[in-house]
Amino acid sequence: MTNNRLFIYSVFLLALPLIIAWYEISVLGAFTLIVLMLLCRWAITLSGLLKPERVPKLQLDTISASHFVEKVRWCMDSLGLKYEERPTAGIMGLFFIGRTVPQLRIRTGFTRSTISNSSDILRYLWGRYGASEPEKAAFLAPTKEHLALEEKIDIYGKNLQLWGYYHILTDKKLALQMWGANCPSLPAWQRKLVVPLFPVLKTLLMKAFQINDKTYKKEGAAITEFLSEMEHRLSEDSVSILSNDNIDFVDIAFSAISGIWLLPDAYGGGKAEGVRISHEDLPTAMKEEIDGWKKSYPKCVAFIDRVYAQRNK
């Protein structure tokens, strides 16, 4: 497979200076090795054209527990798309190769493109399917009002990330569960590696997100401010925040992002069971905050439950 060949090539390329030094290869020998490496790279390119790698037309790289992944996954499921989901212990990808999820990989002929960021992926889905399947894709129509609210929801999602990590990182067992240490759909090497790497990953997360008491309080205040705004927007029986009679991508986004704390049964559409954490197993302080939100924002909770009721229909 092309990717495997490129990986082997990259490893050998990195080792080339060591090989030359170890065996005291002459300048002419080194030049010959460089030419051979260039020929190998060309051969890999040709192999990709003559015998393309068998990859799905649509592949979604995910962390099963991610609320931003759930936002994209839900919209793709609503479109009825056939795609392959590739779950990863994404926390390692973030710190070791700088890769975030969700990432949508699209194969068109010999070319494979990658789109990151949940909102950008939804814009691609609208552009790709809005004309060819207008009825199915209508819920993705990006009006100015919808985009403005989606941006607020995405900020709320980032607030929830820090809030969640502040609580979860105090419990190694729960953090490893969320990262997929017990998730059978993850590659075995990732499940095993994430355990000894926990202290390193925890430290990197706390530094990268600046997780401390001060930022936790700041993010918590932002979360409650946004939930208060949504509580005022919603009525007792709202079907949609902005679209009156039909659920749209903003409703899905708000429900998916909130799913990380409300923990509805339909979260993940059956694809997050390996990382699911029950409300009862959460840290006491986290449970108390969630219970307080449920009590303070009943219209938000009822709305999210109604939207999730449509999740797998």
Secondary structure, DSSP 8 states (H G I E B T S, - for coil): -HHHHHHHHHHHHHHHHHHHHHTT--HHHHHHHHHHHHHHHHHHHHHHHHS-----SEEEEE-TT-HHHHHHHHHHHHHT---EEEE--HHHHHHHT---S-EEEEEETTEEEEEESHHHHHHHHHHHHTTTSHHHHGGG---HHHHHHHHHHHHHHHHHHHHHHHHHTT-HHHHHHHHTTT-TTS-HHHHHHTTTTHHHHHHHHHHHTT-SHHHHHHHHHHHHHHHHHHHHH--TT-S-SSSTTS--HHHHHHHHHHHHHH--TTGGGGS-GGG---GGGS-HHHHHHHHHHHHH-HHHHHHHHHHHTTTT-
